[in-house]
């Protein structure tokens, strides 16, 4: 997994700054540029550059000292716009961002129906998005600021989207010697037989076929540096993913952004939306990198110089 530019949106509050801790750890681990990004409401009060500089420094110094921060390639960016989600995805597309790291607030069920900025970004981002909430399993050490992932889960449905999730999951697992769990969820009532042994000899049922495909999805060499566990279950995809993550103390869920699921705006949202809202750990929503487009002329944009 190649990560050269990490975009971390923040509203300059202590809550959203939690994402900065992850972004800083990833920037150090991959020797990547960190872009700390803030979008001001176009009709809101305009912040002075000195105020913005102070707020950014206070946020970053909360996790790294001046000497450590000086060793990181980072910059702060402030833009104006009415829709933060659109502003974030457009900036990422125009500046070759490889990964967006952001925080999403826990929302009441009624409010969740309206969606969130993080969900909006995950639907249209030109790259993968790492989303975390408060009160989740943590894998960035508070003292050393190093990444310590022990157990990861890849939701795999044999699509091209989940193939990308598997590739990025394997990359993380190799980098941090983590245990990789590969989960496939069969639709409800896929298994008509009450006992697997009753199935006609020589024929595979849905469970056996999925289990075999799941094992074949992982390259043989991956077993040399990573412990891999396979599981096939039946039920609603988002619910089984969440249950598995909870029961197995998963620290990172990797899930592919299905185009059809994100395009359809159903009342309860897609499986990815539900996993994002309820996951007990950070979620990496994997998306294919989109080609860079020419940067449009933007008015009332403030870009602070790199420290």
N, C-alpha and C positions, 0 to 999 in steps of 0.2 A: 504494500500500500504506500503510494507516494504522497506525502503531504509537504508542500512547500509554502502554502499560504493558508493561514487559519483566520477566519473572521469570527469575532466574538461580539455580538450585539449586547449592549447594556443600557439600562436607563439610569445608570449612576446611583443605584440604590444598593444597600447591603444585600438584599435578596438576589438581585440579578447578578451581583458581583460573584456569586458562587460559581457561575459559569466561567468567570475569569480564572479561577483556580485550576479548573480542568484545562482551559485553553493554554495557560502558562505551562502546565506540566507537559502537555502535548507538544507545545512549541519547543521546549527544551529537549524532549525526547527525540523529536524528528528534525531538530535544527531548522525549524520553519519560522517564517515571519508571522508575527501576531498582529492583527489589525483590530484594535479596540474601537468599536463602532457605536456611535450614539446618533439617534434620529430625533430631532426636535420637531414638535408639531409646528407647522407653518404659521398657524394662527396663535401660537402660544408665546410666552415671553422669551425673548432672545437672550441666550446666555453670553456673557463676555468671555473672550478667549482665555483670560486669566482664570475665570471661574471654572471653565471646562478643564483647563490644564491641572488645576488644583484637585478637582474631583477625580480625574483619571489617575493622578499620582496617588491620591489617598486610597483608591480602589486597588491599585497594583501593589502598593507598599504593604497592604494588609497581608499579602501572601509572599512577597519577596522583598529583601532588603535592597537598598540603592545599588550596591555592588553587583548583586545577582541580576537585578533588572537591567543594569548597564550591559550585561553580557548577552542579553536577548535582543534580537532584531525585532523591534516593534514600532508601531506608529498609532496615533490616535486620529480618528476621523469623525467629524461632526457634519451632518447634513440636515436639511429641512425637508419635511414632507408630511402629508396628511395621513399616509398609510405606511406605518413602519414595516409591515410584512413585505410590501412591494418594494420599498426602498432597500431593504436588506437583500432581497433576491436580485434586484437590478445591480446593486453594487458588486455582489458576488460574481454575477455574470460578466460584468465589465472589467473586473480586476483579477481574473484567473484564480479565484479562490478554490481551494481543494476540499476544505472542510469548514462547515459552520458549526460553532459550539454555542449553544444558548440554553437559557433556563425557561421553563414553563411553570406557571403557578398552578397549584392544585385548585380545581374549580368545582363548585357545586354542580350537581347533575343538570339542573336547569340551565345554568350559565354555560356548561360545557357544550350544550346544543348549538350555541352561537360560535363555537370554535375559539381558537386563541391565535396569537401572533405566531407562536412556534408551530402550530398545526398548519397555518397558512404557508409558512416558509417551507415546511416539509413537503407540501403539495406541489410547489412550483420551483424549488431550489435547483440551481444548475449543478449541484454537487451534493455529497452526502451531508447529513445533519445529525449532530450529536445533541440530544435533548436530555436534561436532567430536571428533577423536581427537588423540593425540600424533603427531608426525612427519607432518603433513599440509601441503599447500600453504597458505600463510598469506596473508591479505589485509587484515590490520590492521598498519599501519606502527608499528614499535617506538618510534620517536622522536616522531613527530607524533600517533600514536594515531588516524590517519585511515584510512578504509576505501578500499582501492584494488583493487577487483575488475576484472580484465581480460577473463576468459573464463568464461561461465556455461553450464551445460547444463540443459535442461529435458527430462525424459523424458515423452513425449507419446503416449498410446494412444487419444486421441479420446474419453475418458470425461469426465464432469463433474469427477472428481478431478484429472485431468491438466489440465483447463481452468483450474482454480484455480491449479495449479502454473505454468502459462503466464502467467497474469495477474500473479502475484507475481514471477515471473522477469522479465517485461517491466518491472515497476515498479522492480526493482533495476537492471536494465540501463539504464533511462532515467536513474535517479538518479546512476549512477556511470559512464555512457558505456561500458558493457562490451559485449563481443562476445557475442551470444546464439546458442547452438547448440541446435537443436531436433531431437531424435532420436526416431524411431519404430522399434520392433523388431517385425518380423513373426515369427510362430511358426515353428519349424523345419519345413522342407519345404513352405513356403507357395508357393515358386516351383518349379513342376514343370518348366518349360522351362529347358534349359541355356543357351539364348541368348535374350535378350529380343526380338531381331529376328524370331524364329520365331513370335511370338504373332500370331494372326489380325489382319489389318488392320481398324481401326475398333473394336477391343475393347481394354479396359484389363486388364492383369493386376494382381495384388495389389500389386506394386511401384509401377506407374504410378499406380494409384488412391490408394495411401497417400501417394506423393510429392505428388500434386496436392492432397489434403486437408491435408497438412502445410503447404504454401505458403499455402493459403486460411485457415489457422487464425490467422495473424498479421495484425493490422489493418494496412492500407496505410500509415497515418501512422507506424507504428513504424519503418519503414525510413528515415524522415527523421532520426532521432536515434540509431539503433542498427544496427550491422551484424549481419545475421541469416544463419545458415547452417543448411541443412536436410540431414538425412541419414536414409535408410531402410536398415536392415540386417535380416538374418535370423539367428535364433538364440534362445538363452535370454535373457530380458529383462535379468536382473540382470548376467549376464556381459557382454553387449554394452554395457550402460551403463558398467560399470567399465572395460572395454577402451577405450571411446571417451574416457572422462574421462582415462585415463592417456596415450593417444596424443596428445591435443589439449591437454594441460596445463590442464585445466579446474580452476577455483578454487572453484566452488560448484555443487553439483548440486541441482536443484529436482525433487522427485518427489511426486506426489499419494498420499495415504494411502487406498488402496483398501479399502473396508469389508470386502469378502469376504476379501481377502488377510490382513487383520489378525485377523479373527474365527477363521479356520481355524488351529489350532495343529498344523501338520504337523511332522514330525520335523526338517526343515531350515528351517522358517520361510518367510516370504513373500519376494518380491523386494525389498521395502523393507528388511526385516531384513538381508538379505545385502548390500545396498548400504551400509547403515549400518555394518556390521561391517568392510567391506573398502575403502571409498571412499578415494581418495588426497587428498581434500579435504573440507571441511565439507559437510554435507547438510542442506538445508531440506526438511523433511517438511511439506507444506501440508495444512491441515485447515480446514474451515469453522468459523467462530466459532459457538459454542453460546450460547444465551440464558443470561443470568446467573440463577442460582437463589438463593433466600434462604439466607443463611449460617446453618448449624446452630450450636447451642450446643456449644462444644468445651471440654472440661476439660483442665487442665494445659497450657494454651497460653501461651507467653511471647512477647509482641510488644514489642520494644524501640522506644523513641521515635526518631523521625527526628532525625538530627544537625542 
